[in-house]
Amino acid sequence: MGELTEQSLVRRGPAPSRGLRAPLPGPAGPLDGHEAPAILERARAVVDPELRRALDSLPGSMRRIALYHFGWEQADGTPAAGNAGKAIRPALVLTAAGALGGHRSAAVRAAAAVELVHNFTLLHDDVMDRDTTRRHRPTAWTVFGDADAILAGDALQALALRLLAEDTHPASGAAAARLASCVLELCAGQHADTAMERRGPHEVTLDEVLAMAEAKTGALLGCACALGGLYAGADDADVEALDAFGREAGLAFQLIDDVIGIWGDPSRTGKPAGADLMARKKSLPVVAALTSGTEAATELAKLYQGPYEDGELERTVLAVERAGGRDWAQQQAADRMARAMQELSRAIPDPEAAGGLLALAEFVTRRST
């Protein structure tokens, strides 16, 4: 997950009619005063010190792995100026709190807790998916081994809940309960994902894969927004609307991420091209293609029934595209963002107050890396 640019989404961006690049509404222009990169930079500046303090409290062996994963140390423990990610989730916590009249500074611990949970999932996902590269460097399991990477992920989850348990803010208890429930949903989503990989190409439905993606990606973005609402003292209806906003934006995020995983430029993504296809992953564009009823879908199913062989990648990419998987994913991302905007307007009717969240929502569907 890299930096926002105004270049095309991937090598060939979405057609203009898809709406993914259309400006979001606002009072004096689409993003006036609410530029996403600036919001993310401010979030990173206030959350990173809290994260570093939390990681420094880990036992030495776990601390070393965690600091490597965040990009702040090399594998040998020497300092590194690496990329700790864009901080979308902590930015959502802080921005949601501010949009509802709360103090962003009061929600920093909650923002750090969400980021710790996010990185717990990354450490575990990399092991289960056997991904060898993240943020342009070897994944933790390839450096330290499976067991150590899993344990480091467990430690990050525990740190997240401890941050909230030790927080004196009145909303911390409700936030901890909500984050714990979110972790359960994340685990269920990951289990569904791995179970789908054992099923045949025609045995997974679009509804199933969309529900899995919401659990794996949308749930934590929704939780981040909801925690911001809790720390602002919002009522239950507004908290739930913020959660729904984050979930829909998160699903749009996953749709675009899956498109980038197939058609993205490895020099920008930091991941091998077509890795999900070679692993026969049933990503959203792939399942859309497989269920399209086209000749290309039949060809794709045959390719997916056997192990990957050299030279098949280009054929597989073309089959997904000819079966409509790419167009479907881009249209779905636009539709989900429209739903996200509707949910946000329920909680924050004033476009000016909602501007920061609107900018972050647009950011997740404009990624080119």
C-alpha positions in Angstrom: 0.0 0.0 0.0 1.9 3.0 -1.2 1.7 6.7 -1.9 -1.1 8.5 -3.7 -0.5 9.9 -7.1 -2.6 11.4 -9.8 -1.5 8.8 -12.3 -3.7 6.0 -13.5 -4.9 3.4 -11.1 -2.8 0.7 -12.7 -1.2 0.4 -16.2 -4.6 1.1 -17.7 -6.9 3.0 -15.4 -10.6 2.8 -15.1 -12.8 4.3 -17.8 -13.9 7.8 -17.0 -17.5 6.7 -16.9 -16.7 4.4 -14.0 -16.6 7.4 -11.6 -13.6 6.3 -9.5 -11.7 9.5 -10.3 -14.6 11.9 -10.1 -14.2 14.6 -7.4 -16.0 14.0 -4.2 -18.5 16.7 -3.3 -17.6 19.6 -1.0 -18.5 23.1 -0.1 -15.9 25.0 -2.1 -14.3 22.3 -4.3 -13.8 18.6 -3.9 -11.0 18.5 -1.3 -10.4 22.2 -0.4 -8.5 22.2 2.9 -8.7 18.5 3.3 -5.8 17.0 1.3 -5.4 13.3 2.2 -1.6 13.3 2.1 -1.4 16.1 4.6 -4.0 14.3 6.8 -2.0 11.1 6.7 1.3 12.9 7.4 -0.2 14.6 10.5 -1.6 11.3 11.7 1.7 9.6 11.2 3.5 12.4 13.1 1.3 12.0 16.3 0.8 8.2 16.2 4.3 7.0 15.4 5.7 8.2 18.8 2.9 6.3 20.6 3.6 3.2 18.4 7.3 3.4 19.2 6.6 3.6 22.9 4.4 0.6 22.7 6.9 -1.5 20.6 9.7 -0.5 23.0 7.7 -2.2 25.8 7.9 -5.6 24.0 10.3 -8.3 25.1 13.6 -8.0 23.2 13.0 -10.8 20.7 9.5 -9.6 19.8 10.6 -5.9 19.7 13.3 -6.7 17.1 10.8 -8.4 14.8 8.1 -5.7 15.2 10.6 -2.8 14.6 11.8 -4.6 11.5 8.2 -5.1 10.3 7.4 -1.4 10.8 10.5 -0.5 8.8 12.3 1.2 11.7 15.1 -1.3 12.1 17.1 -3.6 9.9 17.1 -7.3 10.5 20.3 -7.0 12.5 18.8 -4.3 14.8 20.5 -1.3 13.2 18.2 1.8 12.6 16.4 2.1 9.3 14.3 4.9 7.8 11.8 2.5 6.3 8.2 2.8 5.4 5.8 2.0 8.2 2.7 2.3 5.9 0.4 5.2 5.1 -1.5 5.3 8.4 -4.9 5.3 6.8 -6.6 3.6 9.8 -5.2 5.8 12.5 -5.9 8.8 10.3 -9.5 7.7 10.1 -9.7 7.4 14.0 -8.3 10.9 14.5 -10.3 12.5 11.6 -13.6 11.0 12.6 -13.0 12.2 16.2 -12.4 15.7 15.0 -15.2 15.7 12.5 -17.7 15.1 15.4 -16.2 17.8 17.6 -13.9 15.7 19.7 -10.2 16.4 20.5 -8.0 14.5 18.1 -5.2 14.4 20.7 -7.5 12.4 23.1 -7.8 9.6 20.5 -4.1 9.1 19.7 -4.0 5.9 21.8 -7.0 4.5 20.0 -5.5 5.4 16.7 -2.2 3.6 17.6 -4.2 0.5 18.8 -6.0 0.2 15.5 -2.6 0.5 13.7 -1.2 -2.3 15.9 -4.1 -4.5 15.1 -3.7 -3.8 11.4 0.0 -4.8 11.5 -0.9 -7.9 13.5 -3.0 -9.0 10.6 -0.2 -8.2 8.1 2.3 -10.3 9.9 -0.1 -13.3 10.0 -1.4 -12.8 6.5 2.1 -12.8 5.1 2.8 -16.2 6.7 -0.4 -17.8 5.6 -0.2 -16.4 2.1 3.6 -17.0 1.8 4.1 -13.5 0.6 7.8 -12.7 0.4 7.7 -8.9 0.0 6.0 -6.1 1.9 6.8 -2.4 1.7 9.6 -3.1 -0.7 11.5 -5.4 1.7 11.4 -9.1 2.7 8.5 -10.0 4.9 9.2 -10.8 8.6 8.6 -14.5 8.3 11.2 -14.8 5.5 13.8 -13.2 7.8 12.9 -14.5 11.2 10.8 -17.6 10.4 7.1 -18.5 10.6 6.9 -19.0 14.4 8.6 -15.7 15.3 6.5 -13.7 12.8 3.3 -15.2 14.2 4.3 -14.5 17.8 5.2 -11.0 16.9 1.8 -10.5 15.4 0.2 -11.9 18.6 2.2 -9.5 20.6 1.0 -6.5 18.5 -2.6 -7.5 19.1 -2.0 -7.7 22.9 -0.3 -4.3 22.8 -3.3 -2.8 21.1 -5.7 -4.0 23.7 -3.4 -2.9 26.5 -3.2 0.6 25.1 -6.9 0.9 25.4 -7.1 -0.9 28.7 -4.7 1.6 30.2 -6.3 4.6 28.6 -8.3 6.9 31.0 -10.6 8.2 28.4 -14.3 7.5 29.1 -14.7 5.8 25.8 -11.7 3.4 26.2 -13.8 0.5 27.5 -16.3 0.6 24.7 -13.4 1.0 22.2 -11.6 -2.0 23.5 -14.7 -4.1 23.3 -15.3 -2.9 19.7 -11.8 -3.5 18.7 -11.8 -7.0 20.2 -15.0 -7.8 18.3 -13.3 -6.5 15.1 -10.4 -8.9 15.6 -12.8 -11.8 15.9 -14.4 -10.7 12.6 -10.9 -10.3 11.0 -10.1 -13.9 12.0 -13.3 -15.2 10.6 -12.7 -13.4 7.4 -9.2 -14.8 7.1 -10.5 -18.3 7.8 -13.1 -17.9 5.1 -10.4 -16.7 2.7 -8.2 -19.7 3.3 -11.1 -22.1 3.1 -12.1 -20.7 -0.3 -8.7 -21.6 -1.6 -9.4 -25.3 -1.1 -12.6 -25.1 -3.1 -12.9 -25.4 -6.9 -13.1 -22.4 -9.3 -16.8 -22.7 -9.6 -17.6 -23.4 -6.0 -17.2 -19.8 -4.7 -19.9 -17.2 -5.2 -19.6 -13.4 -5.5 -21.7 -12.9 -2.3 -19.3 -15.2 -0.4 -16.1 -13.4 -1.5 -17.7 -9.9 -0.9 -18.6 -11.0 2.6 -15.1 -12.3 3.2 -13.6 -9.0 1.9 -15.8 -6.9 4.1 -14.7 -9.0 7.1 -11.0 -8.9 6.2 -10.7 -5.3 5.1 -13.8 -3.4 5.7 -14.3 -4.4 9.3 -11.1 -2.7 10.6 -11.7 0.5 8.6 -15.2 0.6 9.9 -13.9 0.0 13.4 -11.3 2.9 13.0 -14.1 5.3 12.1 -16.3 4.1 14.9 -13.6 4.5 17.5 -13.2 8.1 16.4 -16.9 8.6 17.0 -16.7 6.9 20.4 -13.8 9.2 21.5 -15.8 12.2 20.3 -18.8 11.2 22.4 -21.0 10.5 19.5 -24.4 8.7 19.9 -24.9 5.1 18.9 -26.5 5.9 15.6 -23.6 8.1 14.5 -21.1 5.5 15.6 -22.9 2.8 13.6 -23.1 5.1 10.5 -19.4 5.8 10.7 -18.7 2.1 11.0 -20.8 1.5 7.9 -19.0 4.3 6.0 -15.6 2.7 6.8 -16.8 -0.8 5.8 -18.0 0.4 2.4 -14.9 2.4 1.8 -12.9 -0.6 3.0 -14.6 -2.8 0.4 -13.8 -0.3 -2.3 -10.2 -0.3 -1.0 -10.0 -4.1 -1.3 -11.5 -4.1 -4.8 -8.9 -1.7 -6.0 -6.2 -3.6 -4.1 -7.2 -6.8 -5.9 -7.1 -4.9 -9.3 -3.6 -3.6 -8.4 -2.5 -7.1 -7.4 -3.2 -8.3 -11.0 -2.4 -5.3 -13.1 -0.2 -3.1 -10.9 3.4 -2.3 -11.5 5.7 -4.3 -9.2 8.2 -1.4 -9.1 5.5 0.7 -7.4 3.7 -2.0 -5.4 6.7 -3.7 -4.0 5.1 -7.1 -4.7 5.6 -9.6 -7.5 3.3 -9.1 -10.5 0.4 -11.6 -10.5 1.4 -13.3 -7.3 -2.3 -13.9 -6.4 -3.0 -15.4 -9.8 0.0 -17.7 -9.5 -1.2 -18.8 -6.1 -4.7 -19.4 -7.6 -6.2 -16.9 -5.1 -9.9 -16.3 -5.5 -9.7 -12.5 -5.4 -12.7 -10.3 -6.2 -11.9 -9.7 -9.9 -11.1 -13.4 -10.3 -14.4 -14.6 -8.8 -16.3 -12.0 -10.8 -14.6 -13.4 -13.9 -15.2 -17.0 -13.0 -18.9 -16.4 -12.4 -19.4 -14.4 -15.6 -20.7 -17.3 -17.8 -18.3 -16.3 -20.6 -15.9 -18.3 -22.7 -13.1 -16.5 -21.0 -14.5 -17.7 -17.6 -14.3 -21.3 -18.9 -10.7 -20.8 -19.9 -9.9 -19.2 -16.5 -11.5 -22.1 -14.6 -9.3 -24.5 -16.5 -6.2 -22.5 -15.7 -7.3 -22.3 -12.0 -7.9 -26.1 -11.7 -4.2 -27.0 -12.0 -1.0 -25.8 -10.4 0.7 -22.7 -12.0 3.0 -23.5 -14.8 5.6 -21.2 -16.4 4.2 -19.0 -19.1 0.6 -19.1 -17.8 0.5 -15.7 -16.1 -0.2 -13.6 -19.1 -2.9 -16.0 -20.3 -4.5 -15.9 -16.9 -4.4 -12.1 -16.7 -6.0 -11.8 -20.1 -8.7 -14.3 -19.2 -9.7 -12.4 -16.1 -9.9 -9.2 -18.1 -11.8 -10.7 -21.0 -14.3 -12.3 -18.6 -15.0 -8.8 -17.2 -13.3 -9.2 -13.8 -11.4 -5.9 -14.1 -14.4 -3.8 -15.2 -16.7 -5.4 -12.6 -14.2 -4.6 -9.8 -13.8 -1.0 -10.8 -17.5 -0.5 -11.1 -18.1 -2.1 -7.7 -15.5 0.1 -6.1 -17.3 3.2 -7.5 -20.7 1.8 -6.2 -19.3 1.0 -2.8 -17.8 4.5 -2.5 -21.3 6.0 -3.3 -22.7 3.9 -0.5 -19.9 5.1 1.8 -20.8 8.7 1.1 -24.4 8.0 1.9 -23.5 6.5 5.3 -21.1 9.3 6.1 -23.8 11.9 5.4 -26.0 10.3 8.1 -23.4 10.8 10.8 -21.9 14.1 9.5 -24.4 16.0 7.3 -22.1 19.1 7.0 -19.7 18.5 4.0 -17.1 20.8 5.5 -16.9 18.8 8.7 -16.9 15.6 6.8 -14.2 16.9 4.4 -11.3 15.0 5.9 -13.1 11.7 5.9 -14.2 12.4 2.3 -10.5 13.0 1.3 -9.4 9.8 3.0 -12.2 7.8 1.3 -11.2 9.2 -2.1 -7.5 8.4 -1.3 -8.2 4.7 -0.9 -9.7 4.4 -4.4 -7.1 6.5 -6.1 -4.1 4.4 -5.2 -1.7 3.5 -7.9 0.7 1.4 -5.8 
